[in-house]
Amino acid sequence: MSVSVEKLQRLRKQAGHDAVVTSSSPLPPAHDPLPALRRMLGIREKARPAVTVRAHDRVLPGDEIAPGLLLLEQVLPFDRVPSEVDGTFARMHAFRTDNLLFFDTETTGLSGGTGTRAFMVGASDFVPDGLRVRQLLITHLSAEPAMLRAFAGWLSEDTRLVSYNGRCYDAPLLAARYRLARQGTPLAGIEHLDLLFPTRRRYRGVWENCRLATIERRALGIVREDDLPGSEAPGAWLQYLRGGDAGLLRRVLEHNFQDVVTLAHLLLHLSAPDAASPDGSVFTCTPP
């Protein structure tokens, strides 16, 4: 059925809609047919689940000693520390224990090179009350020079560094970072005892490998619980820098803490005159 234009205009006048619509007149609300169509078809609109925004866990332990640099420090009970140990196990003369500094770093990569940096340095030393453990952690890239200066303050001319593979990895990496930061390298001229080499001489071929975690479990009876592998440390730090949670980074701190504690135990184990080999026999070092 067709309706003429004239008839439509008469109907509009009869209905009282003869006013001229201008651009300033409000338009009637648009009609959305979808809700009515859903009701006709019996379709119920799914309730949207409430979105909960979880607050990021950004809490890290320690005291901020410089912008973006945290220091963690505590003293553990540690009995029976001799004033001097026999260095035969390392093909050395006897040496003091009061100037030893056990250290380990956590870095952004395992390959080294100038692009790799240390974001955490852990160290332990014997004090009258036990074993002191100190850790430096940078939470911002700009804090690296402050961390390097703080670590340099822990060293003196008679310090003897003790590490596990530190001569080949940790010490050269730190030396490179000191040079890039235009700071004098405090590691130059400091004696360095790397426990990896005497450990290999004693235990190579005895167990599956000479990784520190293996040696501490087999030789020292130390079993780590929920330990974060060192290979995951760079990702945990980068995640925190990008605004992520601090949970994994706290586990990196725990991993580093255990490393420097284990180094102290391992030194005393290797230097003990009655140290037994895995087959139960007494181990005797052969002097060079």
Summary of the structure (lengths in Angstrom):
residues: 288
radius of gyration: 34.2
end to end distance: 116.1
largest distance: 120.8
contacts: 730
relative contact order: 0.14
helix: 35%
strand: 18%
